[in-house]
Amino acid sequence: MIYEKINSELKEALKAKDEKKSGVLRMIISVLRNKEIEKKGAGKDSVLTEEEVLELVKREGKKRKEAIVLYEQGGRADLADGEKAELEIIKGYLPAELSREEIEKVVLEIKNTGVTEFNVLIKEAMARLKGQADGKLVSEVVKSILQ
């Protein structure tokens, strides 16, 4: 479903001559096609599941976030702005992430079941929040709750 949405929006972006959006969507499609080729080469069904597509799109978003931090540390606001624009386009294909309060609620529910060890708590929280929260934020919440 996400894959089809990206393909159709690429066509729209090309018609509208939106170079930034079409460039980002082409890059995402390229990543997805490379994954299909990789799966086919491993003797598996080359069709990507919705979960695999989502994971790959998230990975591209994470790359942009990391690049933004590095460019800002290096004093390159112009390049950081370009990455921010790409990240906004990518976010349009990702489900909304949970807020810190929602993550805290889930972590507290798990903690109230008797789990008090950091590694076990974070593992359980990440399993429940898979795809809905950034791992770094979950880690921060778990640390703050355990203190």
C-alpha positions as CSV (number, residue, x, y, z in Angstrom):
1,M,0.0,0.0,0.0
2,I,2.8,2.5,0.9
3,Y,4.7,1.3,-2.1
4,E,1.8,2.1,-4.4
5,K,1.2,5.4,-2.8
6,I,4.9,6.4,-3.3
7,N,4.7,5.3,-7.0
8,S,1.5,7.3,-7.7
9,E,2.8,10.4,-5.8
10,L,6.1,10.2,-7.8
11,K,4.0,10.4,-11.0
12,E,2.1,13.4,-9.6
13,A,5.4,15.1,-8.5
14,L,6.9,14.6,-12.0
15,K,3.8,16.1,-13.6
16,A,4.0,19.0,-11.2
17,K,7.7,19.4,-11.9
18,D,8.4,19.2,-8.1
19,E,12.1,18.3,-8.3
20,K,12.7,17.9,-4.6
21,K,9.8,15.6,-4.0
22,S,10.4,13.5,-7.1
23,G,14.0,13.1,-6.2
24,V,13.2,11.9,-2.7
25,L,10.5,9.5,-4.0
26,R,12.9,8.1,-6.7
27,M,15.5,7.5,-4.0
28,I,13.0,5.6,-1.8
29,I,11.8,3.5,-4.8
30,S,15.4,2.7,-5.6
31,V,16.0,1.5,-2.1
32,L,12.8,-0.6,-2.3
33,R,13.7,-2.1,-5.6
34,N,17.2,-2.9,-4.4
35,K,15.6,-4.8,-1.5
36,E,13.4,-6.7,-3.9
37,I,16.5,-7.7,-5.9
38,E,18.3,-8.8,-2.8
39,K,15.3,-11.0,-1.7
40,K,15.0,-12.5,-5.2
41,G,18.8,-13.3,-5.2
42,A,18.4,-15.0,-1.8
43,G,15.7,-17.3,-3.4
44,K,12.8,-15.7,-1.6
45,D,9.6,-14.1,-2.9
46,S,10.7,-10.7,-4.2
47,V,7.5,-8.9,-3.2
48,L,8.1,-6.7,-0.2
49,T,5.7,-6.9,2.7
50,E,4.1,-3.7,4.1
51,E,6.3,-4.1,7.2
52,E,9.5,-4.3,5.1
53,V,8.5,-1.2,3.1
54,L,7.8,0.7,6.3
55,E,11.1,-0.4,7.8
56,L,13.1,0.8,4.7
57,V,11.3,4.1,4.6
58,K,12.0,4.6,8.3
59,R,15.6,3.8,7.8
60,E,15.8,6.6,5.1
61,G,14.2,9.0,7.6
62,K,16.7,8.0,10.2
63,K,19.5,8.7,7.8
64,R,18.1,12.2,7.2
65,K,17.9,12.9,11.0
66,E,21.5,11.8,11.5
67,A,22.6,14.0,8.6
68,I,20.8,17.0,10.0
69,V,22.6,16.7,13.3
70,L,26.0,16.3,11.6
71,Y,25.4,19.3,9.2
72,E,24.3,21.5,12.1
73,Q,27.3,20.5,14.1
74,G,29.5,21.4,11.1
75,G,27.8,24.8,10.7
76,R,26.2,23.9,7.4
77,A,22.7,25.1,7.9
78,D,22.1,25.2,4.1
79,L,22.7,21.4,3.8
80,A,20.7,20.8,7.0
81,D,17.8,22.6,5.6
82,G,17.9,20.4,2.5
83,E,17.9,17.3,4.7
84,K,15.0,18.7,6.8
85,A,12.9,19.2,3.6
86,E,13.6,15.6,2.5
87,L,12.7,14.3,6.0
88,E,9.4,16.1,5.9
89,I,8.6,14.4,2.6
90,I,9.6,11.0,4.0
91,K,7.5,11.5,7.2
92,G,4.5,11.7,4.9
93,Y,4.8,8.0,4.3
94,L,5.3,7.0,7.9
95,P,2.7,6.5,10.7
96,A,2.7,9.1,13.3
97,E,5.1,8.4,16.2
98,L,3.8,8.3,19.7
99,S,4.4,11.2,22.1
100,R,6.7,10.9,25.1
101,E,3.6,10.7,27.4
102,E,2.1,7.8,25.5
103,I,5.5,6.0,25.6
104,E,5.7,6.6,29.3
105,K,2.3,5.1,29.8
106,V,3.3,1.9,28.0
107,V,6.6,1.6,29.9
108,L,4.8,2.1,33.2
109,E,2.3,-0.6,32.3
110,I,5.2,-3.0,31.6
111,K,7.0,-1.9,34.8
112,N,3.8,-2.5,36.9
113,T,3.9,-6.2,35.8
114,G,7.0,-6.6,37.9
115,V,9.7,-5.9,35.2
116,T,12.4,-3.6,36.8
117,E,15.5,-4.6,34.9
118,F,16.5,-2.1,32.2
119,N,17.3,-4.5,29.4
120,V,14.2,-6.6,29.9
121,L,12.0,-3.5,30.2
122,I,13.4,-1.8,27.1
123,K,13.1,-5.1,25.1
124,E,9.5,-5.5,26.1
125,A,8.7,-1.8,25.4
126,M,10.3,-1.9,22.0
127,A,8.3,-5.1,21.1
128,R,5.1,-3.3,22.1
129,L,5.9,0.0,20.4
130,K,7.5,-1.5,17.2
131,G,7.1,1.1,14.5
132,Q,5.4,3.6,16.7
133,A,8.3,5.1,18.6
134,D,11.9,6.1,18.2
135,G,14.2,3.7,20.0
136,K,16.3,6.5,21.4
137,L,13.2,8.2,23.0
138,V,12.0,4.8,24.4
139,S,15.5,4.4,26.0
140,E,15.3,7.8,27.6
141,V,11.9,7.2,29.0
142,V,12.9,3.8,30.4
143,K,16.0,5.4,32.1
144,S,13.9,8.2,33.6
145,I,11.3,5.8,34.9
146,L,13.8,3.5,36.5
147,Q,15.6,6.3,38.3
